[in-house]
Amino acid sequence: MEVVFIKLKSVLADVKELAREVGKYQLNKFNKKINVTEKTSYLDLVSEVDKNSEEMIIKWINNHFPGHNILAEESGTKETQSEYTWVIDPLDGTTNYIHGFPLFSISIALMRDEEPILGVIYVPYMEEFYSAIKDKGAYLNGQKIEVADKKTLKESLLVTGFPYDLNEDEYNNISIFNHLLYKTRGIRRLGSAAYDLALVASGKLDGFWELKLNPWDIKAGVIIVKEAGGKVLETNFHGHHLIIAGPNIITDNIFKEIKDVHNR
């Protein structure tokens, strides 16, 4: 087991360096004119920076771990027979990025079968590195982090987001948002699910929930929250993927409130 840890520790250092290089590229392009296109709607955007960042990450993986699977937001899936899969969101917060709003992140996770064993979330503008290795704790810029110790929703500051198809599907988080808004100290909407999870892991925010997220949005954040002592609940709720994260009690309380909204 210790041999595996030593290898993962080395890999983590390399992934951090990779994320730093990708972040430098993103900052160099930030607030400059770039090509942007719509994917599924005017709310679902992709830029040349997303694509180029992903190419940088995939090239590194193929050079260092050519036999591994890859699941990436823009280029899809590379399937092999490996038990290991890299899950990549090269620029989480594209809308923020193209509008010059500096909250965006790079999210890279390594999965063994269905379980994340390594995660890195890098926020270039803030120079914040969140990282975790399974069973070895979670860290922000080398300092150990833990989830908050809040016990009730009324003393909690939550964070969430909304799906791209909120105009087409009534299961768009708005009713849940409105309900929880009156139960908490406040709810933030930052535009990067990976960063949301990182902030929960570091105790700056007390809980997170969101609907219809994809693996590349959350897998690095999942291991970081868990290694920070938090609980992550992923479930198929009313036919849609729901993820909740935070301290155990807060996570359970959010889930109870969401069920209450849909049982009315």
Backbone bond lengths (Angstrom), bond angles and torsions (degrees), N, CA, C in turn:
res aa  C-N    CA-C-N  psi(-1)  N-CA   C-N-CA  omega(-1)  CA-C   N-CA-C  phi
1 M - - - 1.471 - - 1.523 110.84 -
2 E 1.343 116.90 -39.57 1.454 120.62 -179.33 1.531 111.35 -64.95
3 V 1.342 116.04 -35.05 1.463 119.74 177.13 1.513 110.60 -61.77
4 V 1.344 116.56 -42.62 1.458 120.49 177.58 1.515 110.06 -60.49
5 F 1.348 117.20 -43.50 1.461 121.21 179.57 1.520 111.62 -60.21
6 I 1.332 116.57 -44.96 1.461 119.71 -179.71 1.522 110.15 -60.15
7 K 1.305 117.58 -41.66 1.455 120.63 178.26 1.518 110.99 -63.99
8 L 1.321 117.28 -44.43 1.464 120.39 -179.26 1.525 110.90 -65.55
9 K 1.315 116.51 -36.26 1.462 119.65 178.32 1.520 110.52 -62.38
10 S 1.318 116.77 -41.00 1.457 121.15 177.34 1.523 111.09 -66.79
11 V 1.332 116.08 -42.64 1.458 120.32 178.54 1.519 110.11 -62.40
12 L 1.320 117.23 -41.55 1.460 120.79 179.99 1.525 111.00 -59.09
13 A 1.310 117.36 -44.18 1.463 120.75 178.61 1.523 110.82 -60.00
14 D 1.322 116.41 -40.48 1.465 120.67 179.50 1.529 111.46 -68.81
15 V 1.323 116.42 -39.98 1.472 120.12 179.75 1.531 110.07 -65.92
16 K 1.314 117.08 -38.27 1.461 119.87 176.65 1.528 110.94 -61.26
17 E 1.318 116.39 -42.64 1.463 119.88 179.24 1.522 110.48 -64.86
18 L 1.336 116.05 -39.67 1.467 120.37 175.85 1.526 110.26 -60.54
19 A 1.327 116.78 -48.60 1.464 120.31 -179.48 1.524 111.13 -61.07
20 R 1.312 116.27 -36.97 1.470 119.23 178.48 1.528 110.87 -63.05
21 E 1.336 116.88 -42.03 1.464 120.28 178.80 1.524 111.17 -65.00
22 V 1.322 116.80 -42.64 1.470 120.31 177.32 1.521 109.62 -63.41
23 G 1.322 116.66 -40.50 1.461 120.51 178.43 1.517 112.60 -62.68
24 K 1.324 117.59 -39.09 1.466 120.74 176.40 1.523 110.90 -59.72
25 Y 1.324 115.26 -43.56 1.463 119.62 177.59 1.526 111.01 -60.66
26 Q 1.342 116.31 -44.85 1.462 119.98 -178.68 1.523 111.66 -64.48
27 L 1.311 117.47 -41.36 1.463 120.20 178.95 1.523 111.29 -66.70
28 N 1.319 116.68 -33.59 1.463 120.39 178.42 1.525 111.41 -65.37
29 K 1.331 116.36 -31.97 1.466 121.61 -179.83 1.534 112.74 -91.17
30 F 1.316 116.64 -10.52 1.467 121.34 -173.38 1.529 110.52 -65.55
31 N 1.336 115.18 136.49 1.468 123.05 -178.81 1.530 113.17 64.19
32 K 1.339 115.81 23.94 1.459 120.98 173.73 1.524 109.17 -117.22
33 K 1.290 117.18 161.65 1.459 121.73 -179.77 1.526 109.37 -70.10
34 I 1.337 116.33 123.26 1.457 121.60 179.26 1.523 109.22 -135.23
35 N 1.318 116.50 162.34 1.464 121.15 178.49 1.524 109.87 -79.96
36 V 1.335 115.97 130.22 1.459 122.63 179.91 1.517 108.61 -131.82
37 T 1.328 117.04 135.23 1.464 121.57 177.06 1.529 109.63 -130.40
38 E 1.345 115.03 159.39 1.453 121.07 175.69 1.521 109.61 -88.46
39 K 1.327 117.11 139.70 1.465 121.35 176.03 1.526 110.34 -92.34
40 T 1.308 117.44 -68.52 1.469 120.70 -178.72 1.518 112.35 -112.61
41 S 1.334 117.49 -20.19 1.458 121.07 -179.62 1.515 108.62 -165.19
42 Y 1.328 115.69 176.70 1.463 119.67 178.46 1.528 112.32 -67.51
43 L 1.331 116.34 -12.13 1.458 121.04 177.44 1.527 112.47 -93.04
44 D 1.322 117.16 -14.50 1.464 122.76 -174.61 1.522 108.39 -112.41
45 L 1.340 115.85 98.77 1.453 121.13 -169.56 1.524 112.18 -114.29
46 V 1.328 115.11 154.54 1.459 120.91 171.63 1.521 107.67 -138.98
47 S 1.305 116.54 142.11 1.457 121.18 -178.97 1.521 110.26 -119.64
48 E 1.318 114.62 168.61 1.465 119.13 175.01 1.524 110.91 -62.50
49 V 1.323 116.95 -26.79 1.465 120.33 179.21 1.525 110.25 -70.35
50 D 1.343 117.55 -40.76 1.465 120.24 173.59 1.523 110.34 -54.67
51 K 1.328 115.78 -52.01 1.461 120.78 -174.36 1.526 112.04 -65.29
52 N 1.323 116.69 -44.66 1.463 119.53 -179.03 1.526 111.56 -67.89
53 S 1.337 116.38 -37.43 1.465 120.06 177.57 1.521 110.39 -63.00
54 E 1.327 116.00 -42.89 1.461 119.96 179.63 1.527 110.89 -64.61
55 E 1.302 117.15 -39.24 1.463 120.35 178.11 1.527 110.85 -61.58
56 M 1.317 117.26 -39.70 1.465 121.10 178.22 1.530 110.58 -61.50
57 I 1.327 116.25 -44.17 1.471 120.43 -177.54 1.526 110.77 -69.07
58 I 1.334 116.82 -44.77 1.461 120.35 -178.96 1.528 110.88 -64.73
59 K 1.309 117.23 -39.19 1.464 120.19 177.74 1.526 110.30 -59.71
60 W 1.326 116.28 -42.65 1.470 120.12 178.65 1.522 110.85 -63.04
61 I 1.323 117.45 -44.91 1.466 120.56 179.98 1.524 110.61 -62.39
62 N 1.314 116.45 -46.08 1.470 119.67 -179.03 1.525 112.15 -63.80
63 N 1.324 116.66 -30.98 1.467 119.94 178.24 1.531 112.26 -74.56
64 H 1.323 115.89 -36.84 1.469 120.17 -173.78 1.524 113.24 -97.48
65 F 1.339 117.17 -31.91 1.463 122.14 -177.52 1.528 110.08 -137.70
66 P 1.334 116.77 65.41 1.471 120.02 -172.61 1.520 114.24 -62.75
67 G 1.321 118.31 -20.81 1.460 120.22 -178.97 1.514 114.71 -89.88
68 H 1.332 117.88 -1.39 1.454 120.68 -176.27 1.526 112.20 -84.23
69 N 1.321 115.35 152.17 1.468 121.11 170.68 1.529 109.53 -71.81
70 I 1.333 114.98 156.01 1.466 120.92 175.19 1.524 108.60 -135.92
71 L 1.318 116.04 132.04 1.463 122.29 171.44 1.523 106.57 -122.57
72 A 1.334 115.05 111.71 1.458 120.70 -175.15 1.522 110.38 -125.52
73 E 1.335 116.06 148.37 1.461 120.04 -174.07 1.524 112.76 -61.87
74 E 1.319 117.55 -45.31 1.461 119.39 -171.56 1.521 113.50 -90.81
75 S 1.318 118.54 -34.35 1.466 120.91 -173.91 1.509 114.21 -104.89
76 G 1.344 117.23 -0.85 1.456 119.59 174.46 1.508 113.47 84.66
77 T 1.339 115.32 -141.41 1.460 121.44 -168.52 1.521 112.06 -117.18
78 K 1.334 115.16 136.05 1.460 122.08 167.22 1.522 106.34 -108.99
79 E 1.328 116.87 114.23 1.462 122.23 -175.67 1.520 110.74 -100.59
80 T 1.329 115.34 128.62 1.465 121.53 171.26 1.527 106.78 -130.26
81 Q 1.292 116.93 -169.81 1.456 121.12 177.35 1.529 112.10 -94.10
82 S 1.321 116.71 10.33 1.454 120.53 -176.43 1.527 111.63 -72.64
83 E 1.332 115.65 152.12 1.468 120.91 172.10 1.522 111.07 -82.54
84 Y 1.332 117.00 -6.78 1.459 121.80 -177.32 1.526 111.10 -105.44
85 T 1.335 115.12 138.68 1.463 121.61 178.90 1.522 109.45 -136.49
86 W 1.327 115.74 130.57 1.459 121.75 172.15 1.530 108.73 -92.17
87 V 1.325 115.52 131.02 1.466 121.48 -178.68 1.526 107.74 -117.86
88 I 1.331 115.95 121.10 1.468 120.94 -165.63 1.525 111.84 -126.59
89 D 1.315 115.75 130.46 1.467 121.69 161.57 1.519 106.15 -120.47
90 P 1.336 117.98 104.37 1.460 120.25 -171.67 1.520 114.43 -70.71
91 L 1.347 115.90 -25.38 1.465 120.37 179.49 1.525 107.51 -152.21
92 D 1.314 115.40 90.88 1.457 120.68 -179.96 1.521 107.99 -89.39
93 G 1.322 115.32 111.07 1.460 121.18 -173.07 1.513 110.75 115.19
94 T 1.332 115.88 39.46 1.467 120.43 -177.73 1.521 111.93 -58.66
95 T 1.326 117.56 -43.15 1.471 120.12 -179.63 1.518 110.45 -61.09
96 N 1.338 116.71 -43.63 1.464 119.47 175.09 1.525 110.46 -56.86
97 Y 1.314 115.35 -47.75 1.468 121.35 -174.86 1.525 111.36 -59.14
98 I 1.316 117.22 -48.92 1.467 119.19 -174.46 1.527 112.12 -72.27
99 H 1.325 116.79 -17.70 1.469 120.46 176.34 1.531 112.15 -94.17
100 G 1.327 117.25 2.34 1.454 120.13 179.37 1.511 114.18 78.28
101 F 1.340 116.43 17.19 1.467 121.24 177.10 1.518 107.72 -92.34
102 P 1.334 119.37 122.81 1.469 120.51 -161.77 1.519 117.01 -81.79
103 L 1.334 119.43 11.06 1.460 120.16 178.46 1.526 109.77 -94.89
104 F 1.311 115.65 93.64 1.467 123.41 175.84 1.520 107.08 -146.29
105 S 1.330 115.91 159.04 1.459 118.74 -172.70 1.521 111.75 -146.59
106 I 1.322 114.21 164.02 1.460 123.70 173.83 1.521 106.53 -112.29
107 S 1.327 117.10 126.79 1.455 121.35 -175.68 1.522 109.86 -122.74
108 I 1.338 116.36 122.39 1.463 122.28 -179.13 1.524 108.53 -134.26
109 A 1.323 116.39 124.26 1.465 121.31 177.72 1.514 109.50 -127.09
110 L 1.338 115.24 148.04 1.464 121.69 171.38 1.517 107.74 -113.67
111 M 1.331 114.96 123.60 1.462 121.78 -179.80 1.524 109.90 -105.29
112 R 1.322 115.56 143.52 1.464 120.69 167.08 1.515 106.40 -113.23
113 D 1.311 116.17 111.67 1.460 122.42 -168.65 1.529 108.07 58.14
114 E 1.319 119.14 -117.65 1.468 120.68 -177.31 1.523 113.19 -101.45
115 E 1.326 117.20 6.58 1.463 120.07 -172.95 1.529 111.51 -114.82
116 P 1.327 117.70 127.72 1.467 118.89 174.56 1.517 110.93 -69.58
117 I 1.330 116.40 134.14 1.463 120.86 179.78 1.526 111.86 -117.91
118 L 1.316 116.67 -9.31 1.462 121.61 178.47 1.520 108.16 -153.77
119 G 1.323 116.38 139.24 1.455 119.53 178.16 1.510 111.89 -146.47
120 V 1.316 115.76 140.93 1.465 122.85 174.97 1.519 108.97 -134.00
121 I 1.312 116.21 129.50 1.460 122.24 170.25 1.523 106.77 -124.33
122 Y 1.325 115.92 120.42 1.460 121.03 -178.79 1.515 108.94 -116.33
123 V 1.323 115.68 130.09 1.465 122.30 179.24 1.525 106.46 -111.41
124 P 1.335 118.18 94.60 1.467 120.63 -168.42 1.524 114.47 -59.21
125 Y 1.315 117.35 -45.26 1.462 119.81 -175.62 1.521 111.51 -64.11
126 M 1.336 116.32 -33.22 1.458 121.72 -178.93 1.527 112.18 -91.77
127 E 1.333 116.69 -7.66 1.469 123.00 -176.28 1.523 110.61 53.74
128 E 1.322 115.74 47.27 1.461 121.89 -179.86 1.528 109.91 -113.67
129 F 1.329 115.77 123.09 1.457 122.86 175.62 1.528 108.94 -109.29
130 Y 1.323 116.77 112.99 1.461 122.04 172.58 1.527 107.11 -102.76
131 S 1.346 116.88 135.42 1.462 118.76 -176.22 1.515 110.71 -152.15
132 A 1.325 114.43 157.97 1.466 120.19 176.26 1.515 109.89 -158.85
133 I 1.327 114.97 147.42 1.458 124.71 167.53 1.519 106.51 -120.45
134 K 1.306 116.99 140.33 1.463 120.97 -178.16 1.532 111.29 -52.62
135 D 1.329 114.22 129.53 1.462 123.88 177.40 1.524 114.28 69.00
136 K 1.338 117.54 12.65 1.463 120.26 -178.24 1.519 113.24 -123.30
137 G 1.334 118.59 10.96 1.452 120.79 176.47 1.522 112.99 88.43
138 A 1.330 114.88 171.34 1.465 122.60 -179.81 1.521 109.29 -119.70
139 Y 1.330 115.88 149.34 1.457 120.68 -171.86 1.528 111.74 -140.29
140 L 1.326 114.60 148.27 1.460 122.87 170.53 1.519 107.27 -121.94
141 N 1.326 115.84 114.87 1.468 121.58 -178.28 1.533 111.79 48.74
142 G 1.345 114.52 42.46 1.460 120.40 175.12 1.517 115.41 86.20
143 Q 1.333 117.71 -7.02 1.459 121.52 179.39 1.530 109.67 -102.31
144 K 1.324 116.45 133.84 1.457 120.30 -178.08 1.523 110.59 -64.68
145 I 1.331 115.93 141.43 1.460 121.46 -179.23 1.519 110.30 -125.14
146 E 1.340 115.02 157.38 1.453 122.24 177.69 1.520 109.11 -140.93
147 V 1.325 115.52 152.63 1.459 119.94 174.97 1.520 109.22 -66.53
148 A 1.335 115.93 162.18 1.460 121.33 179.88 1.529 110.73 -67.64
149 D 1.311 115.35 167.11 1.471 119.91 -178.75 1.528 112.32 -108.04
150 K 1.324 117.26 24.66 1.458 120.54 -179.73 1.530 110.16 -65.02
151 K 1.323 115.13 147.23 1.461 120.74 -176.45 1.530 112.92 -114.95
152 T 1.331 117.46 -19.09 1.465 120.28 -176.84 1.524 110.25 -131.30
153 L 1.316 115.60 155.54 1.453 120.07 177.35 1.519 111.64 -66.85
154 K 1.318 117.61 -34.94 1.463 119.95 -174.26 1.529 112.56 -66.53
155 E 1.337 117.62 -17.53 1.466 119.96 176.13 1.529 111.72 -105.61
156 S 1.325 116.78 12.44 1.468 121.19 -172.81 1.517 112.67 -108.02
157 L 1.335 114.54 146.92 1.459 122.99 171.61 1.525 107.12 -109.12
158 L 1.334 116.55 115.78 1.465 121.64 -174.26 1.526 110.66 -103.78
159 V 1.323 114.88 170.01 1.457 121.62 177.00 1.524 108.67 -141.87
160 T 1.316 116.67 146.19 1.461 121.57 -178.75 1.526 110.02 -153.49
161 G 1.321 115.48 -175.13 1.458 122.34 175.80 1.510 108.87 -153.21
162 F 1.329 116.02 178.66 1.456 121.39 -176.93 1.529 110.28 -128.99
163 P 1.330 117.08 145.05 1.467 120.19 -177.16 1.528 112.13 -72.36
164 Y 1.333 115.07 159.47 1.457 120.01 -178.82 1.526 112.93 -66.42
165 D 1.338 116.84 -26.05 1.470 119.64 -176.89 1.525 111.99 -97.68
166 L 1.327 117.17 32.49 1.461 119.37 -175.79 1.520 112.70 -63.64
167 N 1.332 117.16 -20.67 1.468 119.84 177.59 1.521 112.80 -80.53
168 E 1.331 117.15 -19.37 1.459 121.02 -175.26 1.521 113.93 -104.08
169 D 1.324 117.82 -28.76 1.459 122.28 -173.19 1.519 109.27 -118.34
170 E 1.332 117.30 125.60 1.461 120.32 -179.35 1.523 112.51 -67.28
171 Y 1.340 116.74 -17.82 1.454 120.55 176.06 1.530 107.20 -83.96
172 N 1.331 115.11 71.34 1.462 120.68 -168.97 1.528 113.22 -119.40
173 N 1.320 117.27 10.54 1.463 123.77 175.24 1.518 113.88 81.01
174 I 1.310 118.48 -6.43 1.462 119.67 -176.02 1.526 111.55 -68.22
175 S 1.335 117.83 -43.49 1.464 119.88 -179.98 1.527 111.17 -66.04
176 I 1.341 116.63 -37.81 1.465 120.20 177.54 1.525 110.05 -65.94
177 F 1.321 116.01 -44.31 1.464 121.41 177.86 1.527 110.70 -56.98
178 N 1.319 116.27 -49.46 1.463 120.24 -178.92 1.527 111.69 -60.93
179 H 1.322 116.20 -38.45 1.462 120.99 -179.78 1.535 110.89 -67.38
180 L 1.332 116.99 -49.05 1.458 120.87 -176.19 1.530 112.45 -72.24
181 L 1.319 116.97 -23.55 1.458 120.39 -179.93 1.529 111.41 -57.64
182 Y 1.315 116.33 -34.60 1.466 121.08 -178.74 1.528 112.55 -86.15
183 K 1.327 116.77 -3.90 1.467 120.94 -177.08 1.525 112.53 -104.74
184 T 1.339 117.88 -4.30 1.459 122.02 -169.44 1.530 111.34 -131.02
185 R 1.314 115.36 176.40 1.465 120.53 172.88 1.520 112.01 -77.32
186 G 1.315 116.34 -17.08 1.453 120.33 179.65 1.510 111.10 162.30
187 I 1.334 115.30 163.05 1.467 121.80 177.14 1.517 107.76 -132.42
188 R 1.298 116.73 131.13 1.461 122.25 178.12 1.528 109.75 -105.87
189 R 1.334 115.57 153.06 1.461 122.01 176.20 1.521 106.21 -133.01
190 L 1.347 116.80 101.47 1.457 121.76 -170.51 1.517 113.74 -97.18
191 G 1.331 118.18 -22.39 1.457 120.04 175.81 1.514 115.77 93.25
192 S 1.339 117.81 8.58 1.462 121.61 176.47 1.519 107.57 -144.31
193 A 1.323 117.25 105.18 1.460 121.18 -177.49 1.531 111.62 -61.55
194 A 1.323 116.81 -37.15 1.468 119.46 178.73 1.521 110.62 -61.18
195 Y 1.322 116.71 -45.43 1.459 120.19 179.12 1.527 111.05 -67.12
196 D 1.335 116.97 -37.13 1.466 120.46 175.17 1.524 110.66 -54.30
197 L 1.325 116.25 -49.05 1.461 121.10 -179.12 1.531 111.26 -64.20
198 A 1.319 116.37 -39.11 1.461 119.93 178.58 1.523 111.04 -63.12
199 L 1.312 117.12 -40.47 1.457 120.96 179.42 1.523 111.75 -67.89
200 V 1.323 117.04 -34.17 1.459 120.48 173.95 1.525 110.04 -66.43
201 A 1.321 116.76 -43.29 1.467 120.60 179.84 1.524 111.86 -60.32
202 S 1.315 116.79 -34.13 1.472 120.47 -177.52 1.514 112.69 -90.37
203 G 1.340 118.15 2.72 1.451 121.57 175.90 1.508 115.23 80.05
204 K 1.329 118.05 5.04 1.469 120.66 178.23 1.523 111.50 -75.14
205 L 1.323 115.97 -30.53 1.455 122.91 171.50 1.516 107.99 -123.28
206 D 1.330 116.65 154.16 1.459 120.55 -168.19 1.521 114.56 -99.61
207 G 1.319 118.33 -15.87 1.454 119.73 179.56 1.509 110.96 -172.08
208 F 1.322 114.60 154.65 1.470 121.82 -176.62 1.521 108.98 -138.80
209 W 1.317 115.60 141.32 1.463 119.94 167.45 1.525 108.02 -146.05
210 E 1.321 115.84 152.60 1.459 120.57 174.55 1.523 109.40 -164.44
211 L 1.310 115.56 157.00 1.455 123.47 -177.85 1.519 110.90 -107.98
212 K 1.329 115.71 150.63 1.470 123.11 167.15 1.525 114.08 62.57
213 L 1.306 117.37 27.96 1.453 119.39 176.85 1.523 110.76 -79.65
214 N 1.329 115.74 157.65 1.455 122.92 178.79 1.526 110.65 -101.75
215 P 1.339 117.31 162.92 1.468 119.21 -178.31 1.519 113.87 -54.68
216 W 1.336 118.19 -39.25 1.461 120.16 -177.44 1.533 112.12 -66.91
217 D 1.335 117.30 -21.15 1.461 120.26 177.72 1.522 112.59 -72.88
218 I 1.334 117.46 -27.78 1.462 119.27 -162.75 1.528 116.63 -128.17
219 K 1.323 119.41 -20.03 1.465 119.01 -167.46 1.531 113.06 -63.28
220 A 1.317 118.30 -39.99 1.468 118.93 175.95 1.523 110.09 -65.43
221 G 1.331 116.35 -41.12 1.454 120.36 179.42 1.515 113.00 -65.15
222 V 1.326 117.06 -33.90 1.461 120.65 -179.05 1.524 110.93 -60.58
223 I 1.325 117.35 -50.05 1.468 118.64 -177.96 1.522 110.88 -68.95
224 I 1.323 118.04 -33.86 1.464 120.06 179.74 1.521 110.56 -66.45
225 V 1.341 117.53 -42.93 1.464 120.38 177.07 1.526 110.83 -63.32
226 K 1.332 116.87 -46.58 1.467 119.85 -178.94 1.523 111.65 -61.55
227 E 1.332 116.51 -42.85 1.457 119.81 -179.15 1.526 112.10 -71.98
228 A 1.335 116.34 -16.29 1.465 120.79 174.51 1.528 111.51 -88.50
229 G 1.334 116.86 7.01 1.445 121.42 177.07 1.509 114.82 91.86
230 G 1.330 117.18 11.22 1.455 121.24 -177.78 1.513 113.10 -94.31
231 K 1.308 114.44 173.84 1.461 122.80 177.48 1.519 108.67 -111.84
232 V 1.324 116.28 138.75 1.461 121.90 174.50 1.514 108.44 -122.89
233 L 1.318 115.34 124.06 1.456 122.05 178.05 1.518 108.39 -112.36
234 E 1.332 116.30 116.73 1.461 121.95 174.27 1.511 108.05 -115.79
235 T 1.324 116.30 126.02 1.448 119.38 -176.52 1.520 110.59 -148.87
236 N 1.326 115.01 158.90 1.467 121.21 171.85 1.520 106.81 -92.52
237 F 1.308 115.68 105.16 1.453 121.16 -172.41 1.523 109.30 -112.93
238 H 1.318 115.42 114.95 1.469 120.96 -177.99 1.537 111.21 55.07
239 G 1.324 116.04 38.15 1.462 120.48 176.57 1.509 115.03 82.94
240 H 1.320 117.52 5.12 1.458 121.16 -179.08 1.525 109.92 -129.30
241 H 1.318 115.74 149.45 1.460 120.36 177.57 1.525 109.55 -71.17
242 L 1.322 116.02 131.55 1.454 123.34 177.11 1.517 108.13 -127.75
243 I 1.322 117.08 132.31 1.457 121.54 174.69 1.518 108.47 -124.78
244 I 1.328 115.72 136.69 1.457 123.34 176.55 1.518 107.05 -131.94
245 A 1.324 116.72 140.36 1.462 119.97 -179.44 1.517 110.42 -146.14
246 G 1.325 114.98 148.24 1.452 121.05 176.96 1.512 110.06 155.26
247 P 1.328 117.29 -166.90 1.466 119.59 170.19 1.524 109.62 -56.93
248 N 1.326 117.00 152.40 1.463 120.95 -174.38 1.520 112.96 -52.06
249 I 1.319 116.60 -49.76 1.457 120.09 -175.69 1.528 110.92 -65.33
250 I 1.311 117.31 -42.95 1.457 120.43 -179.60 1.524 111.04 -64.32
251 T 1.333 116.50 -42.77 1.469 120.56 178.32 1.523 110.68 -59.65
252 D 1.309 116.68 -46.41 1.470 120.42 179.32 1.526 111.06 -64.08
253 N 1.345 116.87 -40.31 1.459 120.05 179.72 1.522 112.44 -65.06
254 I 1.340 116.74 -39.94 1.467 119.97 177.32 1.523 109.91 -61.86
255 F 1.324 116.67 -44.26 1.463 119.99 -179.30 1.528 110.91 -62.14
256 K 1.314 116.95 -41.29 1.464 120.21 178.31 1.527 111.11 -61.83
257 E 1.324 116.75 -40.97 1.460 120.03 -179.83 1.527 111.40 -68.62
258 I 1.336 117.30 -37.66 1.465 120.12 177.62 1.526 110.42 -65.19
259 K 1.320 117.31 -42.19 1.482 120.14 175.58 1.521 110.77 -60.39
260 D 1.330 116.22 -38.18 1.461 119.83 179.85 1.520 111.26 -62.24
261 V 1.332 116.60 -40.48 1.478 120.35 178.41 1.527 110.81 -59.45
262 H 1.315 117.11 -43.23 1.465 121.33 -173.78 1.517 113.85 -88.15
263 N 1.321 117.02 -6.84 1.458 119.93 176.17 1.518 112.88 -97.02
264 R 1.318 115.80 0.32 1.467 119.03 -179.81 1.514 111.25 -71.11
